[in-house]
Amino acid sequence: MTNHVYTPKGVCARQISFDLDDENKIHNLSFVAGCNGNLKAIGRLLEGADARQAADTLKGNLCANKGTSCADQLSKAIYEVLGQA
């Protein structure tokens, strides 16, 4: 299992951390700052999920007028790790 840390841009969260196992399943997803309850829920929902599928689902999700969201930034982090940045 490998740990990945990403610094999101344009959102309230200051850091995203997650592990990927050998099958690219997400584990231990956490956010620093941001909407605490919603981001904890995302972590619970994605525990054990396929990383590519999760990134495809979350890509383009927007928050207010920011042009991105914590979920969208998570998709960018996952794509970066998978070599699709």
C-alpha positions in Angstrom: 0.0 0.0 0.0 1.3 3.4 -0.9 0.4 6.7 0.7 -0.2 9.8 -1.4 -0.5 13.4 -0.2 -1.9 16.1 -2.5 -2.2 19.9 -2.0 -5.5 21.0 -3.5 -5.9 24.4 -5.2 -8.9 26.8 -5.0 -10.8 25.0 -2.2 -11.1 25.2 1.5 -9.3 21.9 2.2 -5.5 22.3 2.5 -4.4 18.7 2.1 -5.7 15.4 0.8 -4.2 12.1 1.9 -5.1 8.6 0.8 -3.6 5.2 0.3 -3.8 3.0 -2.8 -3.4 -0.8 -2.5 -1.9 -3.0 -5.2 -5.3 -3.1 -7.0 -5.7 0.7 -7.0 -8.4 0.6 -4.3 -8.7 3.7 -2.1 -8.1 3.5 1.7 -7.7 5.9 4.6 -8.9 9.0 2.6 -8.7 12.1 4.7 -8.8 15.9 4.1 -7.3 18.7 6.2 -9.7 21.5 6.7 -12.8 22.0 4.5 -16.3 20.9 5.2 -15.5 18.3 7.9 -18.7 16.3 7.8 -19.0 16.1 4.0 -15.4 15.3 3.5 -15.5 12.5 6.2 -18.5 11.1 4.3 -16.6 11.1 1.0 -13.8 9.2 2.8 -16.3 6.6 4.1 -18.1 6.2 0.8 -14.8 5.7 -1.1 -13.2 3.3 1.3 -12.2 0.3 -0.9 -13.4 1.9 -4.1 -11.6 1.6 -7.4 -9.5 4.8 -7.7 -10.1 5.4 -11.5 -13.8 4.9 -11.2 -13.9 7.3 -8.2 -11.9 9.9 -10.1 -14.1 9.7 -13.1 -17.2 10.1 -10.9 -15.9 13.1 -9.0 -14.3 14.9 -11.9 -16.0 18.2 -12.6 -18.0 18.4 -9.4 -18.1 22.1 -8.5 -18.5 24.1 -5.3 -20.1 27.5 -5.4 -18.2 29.7 -8.0 -14.8 28.2 -7.4 -14.6 26.3 -10.7 -13.6 23.2 -8.6 -14.4 21.5 -5.3 -12.7 19.2 -2.8 -14.1 16.2 -4.7 -12.9 17.6 -8.0 -9.5 18.2 -6.5 -9.5 14.6 -5.2 -10.1 13.4 -8.7 -7.1 15.4 -9.9 -4.9 13.9 -7.1 -6.0 10.4 -8.1 -5.4 11.0 -11.8 -1.9 12.4 -11.0 -1.1 9.2 -9.0 -2.4 7.0 -11.8 -0.3 8.9 -14.4 -3.2 10.6 -16.1 -2.6 14.2 -14.9 
